[in-house]
């Protein structure tokens, strides 16, 4: 599962499971930074609708960049002590 990819910097949480047409789809949120509810937080939410997936690709590319920067960017690591990011992707099924 995706939770296995949690690390010191990135937390993975399954928010909900959605059942549709005899299948179940998990919805995950990835977060990084200070987990306190009082922390200023920037949330990125992207969805996939049919074949339109560019929004999700942009959010995933941004996440990849952040994870890479966490290996060397001390200013990002320090900033995440007083701020947070949450990234979530959703799948929007067509009505057909």
C-alpha positions in Angstrom: 0.0 0.0 0.0 0.9 3.6 -0.4 1.3 4.0 3.4 4.5 2.0 3.1 6.1 5.1 1.4 5.8 7.3 4.5 9.1 8.6 5.7 10.4 11.2 8.2 9.4 13.9 5.8 6.3 12.6 4.1 3.2 11.1 5.8 0.6 9.1 3.8 -2.9 8.6 5.1 -5.9 6.9 3.5 -8.8 9.3 3.9 -11.6 7.1 2.6 -12.5 4.3 0.3 -15.1 4.8 -2.4 -17.0 1.9 -3.8 -18.2 2.1 -7.4 -19.4 -0.6 -9.7 -18.1 -3.5 -7.6 -14.7 -1.9 -7.1 -13.2 0.0 -4.2 -10.9 3.0 -4.8 -8.8 4.4 -1.9 -8.4 8.2 -1.6 -5.0 9.2 -0.1 -3.5 12.4 1.2 0.2 13.0 1.4 1.4 15.6 3.9 4.7 17.0 4.9 5.7 19.6 7.5 4.4 20.4 10.9 1.3 18.3 11.6 -0.2 20.7 14.2 -3.7 21.9 13.4 -2.6 25.5 14.1 0.1 25.3 11.4 -0.4 27.4 8.2 -1.0 24.7 5.5 -1.1 24.9 1.8 -3.3 22.1 0.2 -3.1 20.9 -3.4 -6.0 18.8 -4.6 -6.1 17.4 -8.1 -8.5 15.1 -9.9 -8.5 12.8 -12.8 -11.6 13.0 -14.9 -11.8 10.4 -17.7 -8.5 10.9 -19.7 -7.8 14.3 -18.3 -5.0 13.8 -15.9 -2.8 16.9 -16.2 -3.8 18.3 -12.8 -2.8 15.2 -11.0 0.5 15.0 -13.0 1.3 18.6 -12.0 0.7 17.8 -8.3 2.7 14.6 -8.5 5.6 16.4 -10.2 5.5 19.1 -7.5 5.6 16.3 -4.8 8.5 14.7 -6.5 10.4 18.0 -6.6 9.7 18.6 -2.9 10.9 15.1 -2.0 14.1 15.5 -3.9 14.7 18.9 -2.3 14.3 17.4 1.1 17.5 15.6 0.6 19.6 18.8 0.4 17.5 22.0 0.9 18.0 23.0 4.5 15.7 26.1 4.0 12.8 23.8 2.9 13.4 21.5 5.9 13.5 24.4 8.3 10.4 26.0 6.7 8.4 22.8 7.1 8.9 23.0 10.9 6.5 26.0 10.9 4.3 25.2 7.8 2.8 22.3 6.0 1.8 20.9 2.6 -1.1 18.5 1.9 -1.4 16.9 -1.5 -4.4 14.8 -2.5 -5.5 13.2 -5.7 -9.0 12.0 -6.6 -10.5 10.0 -9.4 -13.8 11.3 -10.9 -15.7 8.6 -12.7 -17.6 9.5 -15.8 -21.4 9.1 -15.7 -21.3 6.6 -18.6 
